Amino acid sequence: MSKELVFGHQSPDTDAIVAAKAYSYLQNKLGYDTEAVALGEPNSETAFVLNYFDEPTPRIIKTAKNEVDSVMLVDHNEFQQSVSDIKDLTITHVVDHHRISNFQTDQPLYYRAEPVGCCSTIIVKMFDENKVEIPAQLAGLMLSAIISDTLLLKSPTTTEEDKIAVKTLAEIADIDYEKYGIEMLKAGTNVSAKTDQELIDSDAKSFTMGGKSVRIDQINVVEFSEIDKRKNDIENAMKAEAADKGYDLFLVLITNVLNSDSKMIVVGEPASAVEKAFNSKLSDDTMSLPGVVSRKKQVVPPLTDALS
């Protein structure tokens, strides 16, 4: 059996890194030959998690065809979010919790998609289904991924399955998940150490909506003032990136992880679609979005409808 690479999306978040590691571990136990890799540098939150559990950072790749013929995808399916040469590869497995879009294959494959808060939640279920034990270290990593994606189970994307998975993993890892979760989320909000370019790239995903190329980034903070004082510089970086990459719309969602409110900076056109999507007005290219914390559930769907 030929080796396969397992990876999450570009600009990887904690779930993209951890889900790749967890799924690769599971598949290796099931007889496959896989390696978990990443499509970018881990962000500060993920770096905290890897360091906390003394877990090595995955190898970063730019292309995959030069190494393997087949790959397994986790935490994404849309080709524009994947490795640059994804169309030249055979996709054998996908595990995801997002919408299915811009995805097609020439060969049949194993595809697991569930509307839960985190991809790692699905993989927890797959360990159980295949009667494979989750090691304590890996349980801690997967717990971290679910905490990250659900903002400590406060996001509207959170399901009962996520809550069950958190309790199961916390018990295996022997961790007070609430205390640890707050520490972990705060570790990911150190925006002062990042350049403007790093901020707009750190958790960004590309989408095609109504024929428009849309880029949506999310930045977690504990105080909006951390971004407010840098707004002009961040907006200029967004404009330069949009011009360079051909994005019609570039949105940066700034989320306060303590009170679950957000602000959004908007660059590009049609800005009117953004106002329609969220039934709110832009002021100085900025919109207040109380209670909005999920890009997947609260930003992408209404924006897709508005642009359709």
Secondary structure, DSSP 4 states (H G I P E B T S, - for coil): ---EEEE--SS--HHHHHHHHHHHHHHHHTT--EEEEESS---HHHHHHHHHTT-PPPEE-S-STTT-SEEEEES---GGGS-TTGGGSEEEEEEE-S---S---SS--EEEE--SS-HHHHHHHHHHHTT-PPPHHHHHHHHHHHHHHHTTTTSTT--HHHHHHHHHHHHHHT--HHHHHHHHHHHTT-GGGS-HHHHHHTTEEEEEETTEEEEEEEEEES-THHHHTTHHHHHHHHHHHHHHHT-SEEEEEEEETTTTEEEEEEEES-HHHHHHHHT---BTTEEEETT---IIIIIHHHHHHHH-
